[in-house]
């Protein structure tokens, strides 16, 4: 999902808290849509585009609950609501988010609801975005004829250096001719950005936003997508105009990347980690042409056998098998001369069966 040209028609923000503290300090809810000048809209649009472009932290989710009164129902109906209904539905969702914040070291913060239009893969679409962001302190600079004055800003949101911790981006793929009471989940694509997603995958800290709050689950095709990514990466390495020993090394690096503790697979992250610099752009273009433009949740179910051991086959019908770790650390394949290939294996002969 390549998101560009974001415009904003209306926005509202509320303060949300941890569920354990709601009896002492309930959420602080706004009653009016704030006025936002063009510069403010441009800032929010830039932050959204930049955040959702961090593909290794963004994944597709599937709606589990689309019934009347569900988060999906409230969020999607905001697209065609009056301003008053938009405000009330955002309040309901802000309360729900506070109630969902029960795990890990979740901080209080602001939840921002944004409606507008954007261009997705070249097509104009309407969207609703929900951002959970922390506030920060900063200094506002004002230049005058006599110098520069600085004024403390205690609750600053969406600054360049601030991280958006959770983002739901709900895009309307199909707009129905008549407005139904409840929208069809098939009319929308939903991407969730989570700064914890890369390392923790489906862990509780990363899941409360899309699971407990949005009532969604990770897309079900993770195992198939993971296998497709592996096959794409393997074929790309095989197509490179480099020596066979270098291909063996890169193939081992592909397996090591898949076996790492990252919860997602993403083309840019893979390219930076595994491939030579001069091959990274080509790999990303290959992924784009094959439909891999965002991260996928890693599921190695269909690859367990392939990742257990690595093999090298020779033209003499000799095959060398070892675990990927052994190939990486203890096997060196040299140049082939006169039809023979030099192989160095760390260690001495232990047994001849």
Backbone torsions as a table, in degrees:
resi	resn	phi	psi	omega
1	UNK	NA	107.2	-179.9
2	UNK	-97.9	106.3	-173.8
3	UNK	-97.2	125.4	177.7
4	UNK	-140.9	169.8	171.9
5	UNK	49.8	56.2	179.0
6	UNK	-79.8	128.0	171.8
7	UNK	-116.1	157.4	-174.3
8	UNK	-127.1	128.4	178.5
9	UNK	-101.8	-35.3	176.2
10	UNK	-158.1	155.6	-175.1
11	UNK	-151.3	149.1	174.5
12	UNK	-149.5	149.6	-178.5
13	UNK	-129.6	145.7	175.4
14	UNK	-133.0	158.2	175.7
15	UNK	-96.9	125.7	-179.2
16	UNK	-113.8	154.7	-175.4
17	UNK	-130.5	171.9	173.4
18	UNK	-71.1	146.1	-178.4
19	UNK	-59.4	-37.1	-177.2
20	UNK	-65.0	-19.3	-178.2
21	UNK	-106.8	8.8	-173.8
22	UNK	-69.2	-30.2	-179.8
23	UNK	-68.0	-27.1	179.4
24	UNK	-89.6	-36.9	-179.1
25	UNK	-145.6	98.1	-179.3
26	UNK	-69.2	166.5	176.9
27	UNK	-56.3	145.7	176.9
28	UNK	-97.3	112.9	-170.6
29	UNK	-107.6	139.1	179.5
30	UNK	-87.0	145.9	-179.8
31	UNK	-105.2	-8.0	-177.4
32	UNK	-136.6	153.3	173.3
33	UNK	-76.5	124.7	-179.7
34	UNK	-71.4	148.3	173.8
35	UNK	-76.3	136.0	-177.1
36	UNK	-134.8	117.8	-178.3
37	UNK	-75.2	174.9	-176.0
38	UNK	-60.6	-36.8	-179.6
39	UNK	-64.3	-40.4	177.9
40	UNK	-64.8	-39.8	178.4
41	UNK	-65.6	-39.7	178.0
42	UNK	-63.4	-41.0	179.6
43	UNK	-60.8	-48.3	-179.7
44	UNK	-62.8	-42.5	179.1
45	UNK	-61.0	-42.0	179.0
46	UNK	-63.8	-41.8	-179.5
47	UNK	-65.9	-39.2	179.0
48	UNK	-64.9	-47.2	-179.7
49	UNK	-61.2	-46.0	-178.4
50	UNK	-64.0	-38.8	-178.1
51	UNK	-70.5	-47.8	-177.9
52	UNK	-70.5	-16.8	176.1
53	UNK	-75.3	-12.5	177.2
54	UNK	-77.9	75.2	-168.8
55	UNK	-57.1	-29.4	-176.8
56	UNK	-72.8	-5.3	176.6
57	UNK	-115.8	4.0	-176.3
58	UNK	-115.9	131.2	-179.8
59	UNK	-135.8	156.7	177.1
60	UNK	-84.0	139.7	177.6
61	UNK	-123.5	159.5	-179.9
62	UNK	-116.6	136.7	-178.1
63	UNK	-72.8	127.4	175.8
64	UNK	-93.8	-33.8	-177.4
65	UNK	-125.8	110.0	178.8
66	UNK	-118.0	22.5	-177.6
67	UNK	-74.6	172.0	177.5
68	UNK	-60.1	129.7	179.8
69	UNK	86.9	-1.9	178.3
70	UNK	-73.6	162.4	175.1
71	UNK	-55.4	-39.6	177.1
72	UNK	-60.6	-44.6	179.5
73	UNK	-61.9	-47.1	-179.7
74	UNK	-63.0	-46.7	-174.8
75	UNK	-66.8	-46.6	-176.8
76	UNK	-71.8	-30.8	178.2
77	UNK	-72.2	-16.4	176.5
78	UNK	-64.5	-23.6	-178.7
79	UNK	-59.9	-36.7	-175.4
80	UNK	-113.6	16.9	-175.9
81	UNK	-88.8	161.5	170.4
82	UNK	-71.6	168.5	179.4
83	UNK	-59.4	-41.8	-179.0
84	UNK	-63.8	-42.1	178.7
85	UNK	-69.0	-38.1	176.5
86	UNK	-56.6	-44.9	-180.0
87	UNK	-63.7	-47.2	-176.8
88	UNK	-65.6	-40.1	178.8
89	UNK	-67.6	-36.5	176.9
90	UNK	-66.0	-36.2	176.0
91	UNK	-62.1	-44.8	179.8
92	UNK	-59.2	-45.4	-179.0
93	UNK	-67.9	-33.9	177.2
94	UNK	-65.1	-41.2	176.3
95	UNK	-62.6	-42.1	179.9
96	UNK	-63.0	-38.8	179.1
97	UNK	-65.7	-41.0	176.9
98	UNK	-60.0	-42.2	179.8
99	UNK	-67.2	-27.2	-179.0
100	UNK	-81.1	-14.8	-174.6
101	UNK	-85.8	78.5	-174.9
102	UNK	-124.0	-5.8	-173.6
103	UNK	-116.7	154.1	172.8
104	UNK	62.9	-162.3	-179.9
105	UNK	-93.2	58.2	-178.7
106	UNK	-77.4	131.1	-179.3
107	UNK	-97.1	155.0	168.1
108	UNK	-67.7	163.7	-179.2
109	UNK	178.0	-164.2	-179.7
110	UNK	-106.1	143.7	171.4
111	UNK	-115.0	127.9	-174.4
112	UNK	-116.3	129.4	178.2
113	UNK	-108.5	127.6	-174.5
114	UNK	-129.9	134.4	173.3
115	UNK	-122.0	143.6	177.8
116	UNK	179.6	-158.6	177.7
117	UNK	-123.5	153.2	177.7
118	UNK	-150.1	170.8	175.4
119	UNK	-110.0	119.7	179.9
120	UNK	-113.2	114.9	179.9
121	UNK	49.5	40.7	175.6
122	UNK	88.2	-1.9	-178.4
123	UNK	-114.4	133.1	179.3
124	UNK	-77.0	132.3	-177.5
125	UNK	-143.6	155.5	171.6
126	UNK	-85.6	154.7	-179.9
127	UNK	-146.9	158.8	166.0
128	UNK	-125.0	130.5	177.3
129	UNK	-121.8	140.4	177.4
130	UNK	-121.4	120.5	-176.5
131	UNK	-117.2	126.9	169.3
132	UNK	-101.3	115.7	-174.6
133	UNK	-134.5	147.2	173.0
134	UNK	-86.7	149.4	174.5
135	UNK	-92.4	164.5	-177.3
136	UNK	-146.7	167.0	174.3
137	UNK	-98.3	150.7	178.4
138	UNK	-160.4	179.6	179.8
139	UNK	-117.1	129.1	174.8
140	UNK	-90.9	127.9	-177.2
141	UNK	-99.8	135.1	175.5
142	UNK	-131.1	123.0	-178.8
143	UNK	-97.0	125.7	177.8
144	UNK	-123.5	178.8	179.0
145	UNK	-65.6	-23.8	-176.7
146	UNK	-97.6	-4.7	179.4
147	UNK	145.1	-157.2	-178.3
148	UNK	-115.6	130.3	174.5
149	UNK	-110.1	146.5	180.0
150	UNK	-121.1	134.4	-179.4
151	UNK	-126.6	132.2	-178.5
152	UNK	-69.7	131.2	172.5
153	UNK	-113.9	113.9	-171.6
154	UNK	-80.8	-37.1	-176.1
155	UNK	-121.8	83.8	-178.4
156	UNK	-100.4	135.5	-179.4
157	UNK	-119.9	148.1	170.2
158	UNK	61.7	31.0	174.1
159	UNK	-69.1	161.4	-176.8
160	UNK	-56.2	-38.8	-175.5
161	UNK	-90.7	-3.9	-179.1
162	UNK	-84.4	144.2	-177.9
163	UNK	-97.4	132.0	173.0
164	UNK	-83.3	114.4	-171.2
165	UNK	-77.2	-37.9	179.8
166	UNK	-139.9	135.1	176.1
167	UNK	-140.0	129.3	168.8
168	UNK	-108.1	127.7	-179.8
169	UNK	-120.5	106.3	-174.1
170	UNK	-104.6	111.3	-174.0
171	UNK	-108.2	131.7	178.0
172	UNK	-84.3	106.7	179.6
173	UNK	-79.3	-35.4	-178.5
174	UNK	-132.9	125.4	178.5
175	UNK	-100.1	116.9	-176.9
176	UNK	-69.5	153.9	179.6
177	UNK	-68.3	-36.6	175.4
178	UNK	-116.2	149.6	-176.2
179	UNK	-88.7	107.6	179.6
180	UNK	-75.3	165.4	177.5
181	UNK	-64.8	-40.1	178.2
182	UNK	-127.0	130.4	-179.0
183	UNK	-74.7	152.8	177.9
184	UNK	-81.8	132.8	-180.0
185	UNK	-62.1	-25.4	179.5
186	UNK	-69.3	-12.1	179.0
187	UNK	-84.0	-2.8	-172.3
188	UNK	-132.6	150.5	166.5
189	UNK	-114.2	137.3	-177.2
190	UNK	-126.0	120.7	174.4
191	UNK	-111.6	140.1	177.5
192	UNK	-121.0	127.0	172.5
193	UNK	-99.4	134.6	177.6
194	UNK	-146.0	122.8	-177.3
195	UNK	-64.6	-16.0	177.8
196	UNK	-91.8	-9.1	-169.6
197	UNK	-62.6	-37.3	-174.2
198	UNK	-63.0	-41.0	-172.7
199	UNK	-96.6	-27.9	-174.3
200	UNK	-109.2	-9.3	175.7
201	UNK	55.5	-114.5	-174.4
202	UNK	-96.0	21.6	179.0
203	UNK	-67.9	162.6	-175.8
204	UNK	-59.3	-40.6	-177.2
205	UNK	-62.8	-35.3	-179.2
206	UNK	-85.7	-17.7	-169.6
207	UNK	-97.6	-18.0	-172.2
208	UNK	-60.8	-33.1	-175.8
209	UNK	-68.2	-51.2	-176.6
210	UNK	-85.4	-25.2	-176.9
211	UNK	-92.0	-61.4	-175.5
212	UNK	-71.6	-38.2	-176.9
213	UNK	-85.9	-56.2	-173.9
214	UNK	-84.7	-11.4	-178.1
215	UNK	59.2	46.9	178.1
216	UNK	-121.1	170.7	174.9
217	UNK	-135.3	161.5	176.3
218	UNK	-64.4	146.4	-178.4
219	UNK	-54.9	140.9	-170.5
220	UNK	-77.7	-9.1	-174.5
221	UNK	-93.4	23.9	-174.3
222	UNK	-61.3	-44.0	-178.3
223	UNK	-63.7	-43.3	179.6
224	UNK	-66.6	-42.7	179.4
225	UNK	-64.2	-39.3	178.7
226	UNK	-62.0	-44.5	178.8
227	UNK	-63.4	-41.8	179.1
228	UNK	-62.7	-39.3	178.9
229	UNK	-64.1	-43.0	178.7
230	UNK	-61.0	-47.1	-179.6
231	UNK	-63.3	-39.7	178.1
232	UNK	-62.3	-47.0	-179.3
233	UNK	-64.1	-42.3	180.0
234	UNK	-62.6	-45.2	-180.0
235	UNK	-66.0	-36.3	179.3
236	UNK	-63.9	-44.6	178.2
237	UNK	-61.3	-41.7	-179.1
238	UNK	-64.0	-28.9	-176.9
239	UNK	-83.0	-9.6	-176.4
240	UNK	-70.5	144.2	178.7
241	UNK	-86.0	67.9	179.9
242	UNK	-133.9	169.7	-177.9
243	UNK	-66.3	157.3	-179.4
244	UNK	-63.7	-37.8	-179.9
245	UNK	-65.1	-34.4	176.6
246	UNK	-68.9	-36.3	177.3
247	UNK	-63.9	-40.1	177.5
248	UNK	-60.4	-42.0	179.3
249	UNK	-63.9	-45.0	-180.0
250	UNK	-66.4	-37.4	178.2
251	UNK	-61.7	-39.5	176.0
252	UNK	-64.4	-36.4	178.3
253	UNK	-68.0	-33.7	175.1
254	UNK	-60.4	-47.0	-179.5
255	UNK	-65.1	-40.3	178.8
256	UNK	-62.5	-38.7	177.7
257	UNK	-62.6	-42.6	180.0
258	UNK	-67.8	-32.0	-177.8
259	UNK	-86.9	-1.6	179.5
260	UNK	-69.4	173.1	-176.4
261	UNK	-84.6	10.0	176.2
262	UNK	-66.9	139.0	-179.1
263	UNK	-85.7	-11.4	-178.5
264	UNK	-133.8	161.9	173.8
265	UNK	-117.0	131.2	-175.9
266	UNK	-144.1	134.0	-172.7
267	UNK	-54.9	-45.5	-176.7
268	UNK	-67.8	-41.9	178.5
269	UNK	-63.0	-43.3	178.5
270	UNK	-61.2	-47.0	-177.1
271	UNK	-60.8	-44.2	-179.7
272	UNK	-65.9	-35.0	-174.7
273	UNK	-80.8	-36.6	-167.6
274	UNK	-109.2	-42.2	-166.6
275	UNK	-93.3	153.5	171.7
276	UNK	-60.7	151.4	-175.5
277	UNK	-55.7	-40.3	-176.0
278	UNK	-74.0	-3.8	179.3
279	UNK	-111.9	-3.6	-172.8
280	UNK	-68.9	-45.0	-179.8
281	UNK	-63.4	-39.0	179.5
282	UNK	-63.2	-39.5	179.2
283	UNK	-66.1	-42.3	179.7
284	UNK	-63.4	-39.6	176.4
285	UNK	-63.6	-39.7	178.0
286	UNK	-63.0	-42.9	178.9
287	UNK	-62.7	-42.8	179.7
288	UNK	-60.8	-43.7	-179.8
289	UNK	-66.4	-26.0	178.9
290	UNK	-94.8	6.0	174.7
291	UNK	90.1	8.1	177.4
292	UNK	-96.5	88.1	-179.7
293	UNK	-110.8	-10.1	179.2
294	UNK	-132.1	170.8	176.5
295	UNK	-69.6	152.1	171.1
296	UNK	-121.8	145.8	177.5
297	UNK	-68.1	130.4	-176.0
298	UNK	-76.1	127.3	175.4
299	UNK	-140.4	108.7	-173.1
300	UNK	-89.6	13.6	-175.2
301	UNK	-53.4	-42.8	-176.0
302	UNK	-87.6	2.4	-175.7
303	UNK	-121.2	6.2	-173.9
304	UNK	-56.7	-43.5	-179.5
305	UNK	-68.3	-39.1	-177.6
306	UNK	-69.6	-30.0	-176.6
307	UNK	-90.5	-8.7	-176.5
308	UNK	-73.1	-35.1	179.2
309	UNK	-147.0	155.8	178.9
310	UNK	-114.2	146.5	-179.0
311	UNK	-133.3	152.7	174.4
312	UNK	-130.0	122.2	-179.7
313	UNK	-103.2	139.0	179.8
314	UNK	-109.7	160.4	-178.2
315	UNK	-64.8	-19.4	178.8
316	UNK	-83.1	9.8	179.9
317	UNK	68.7	22.1	171.1
318	UNK	-95.0	134.6	178.7
319	UNK	-123.5	131.9	178.3
320	UNK	-105.0	124.0	-179.8
321	UNK	-113.8	141.9	173.1
322	UNK	-166.6	164.2	174.8
323	UNK	-69.0	154.5	179.3
324	UNK	-55.2	-35.5	180.0
325	UNK	-65.5	-39.2	179.2
326	UNK	-66.8	-44.1	177.8
327	UNK	-58.2	-41.9	-176.7
328	UNK	-69.0	-39.2	-170.9
329	UNK	-101.0	-24.4	-168.3
330	UNK	-128.5	2.2	-179.4
331	UNK	-125.1	128.0	176.5
332	UNK	-123.0	120.7	-179.9
333	UNK	-104.0	120.7	-177.2
334	UNK	-95.7	-162.6	-176.9
335	UNK	-76.6	156.5	177.4
336	UNK	-100.7	123.3	177.7
337	UNK	-133.9	137.8	179.0
338	UNK	55.6	32.0	177.9
339	UNK	81.0	3.2	179.0
340	UNK	-116.5	142.6	179.0
341	UNK	-113.6	130.4	178.1
342	UNK	-81.2	128.9	177.1
343	UNK	-127.2	128.9	175.1
344	UNK	-111.2	128.6	179.8
345	UNK	-120.8	126.6	180.0
346	UNK	-67.2	134.6	-179.8
347	UNK	106.8	173.1	177.9
348	UNK	-114.8	168.1	-178.8
349	UNK	-63.9	125.0	-177.4
350	UNK	-97.2	-37.5	-176.3
351	UNK	-160.2	145.2	174.4
352	UNK	-116.6	103.2	-175.7
353	UNK	-69.3	NA	NA
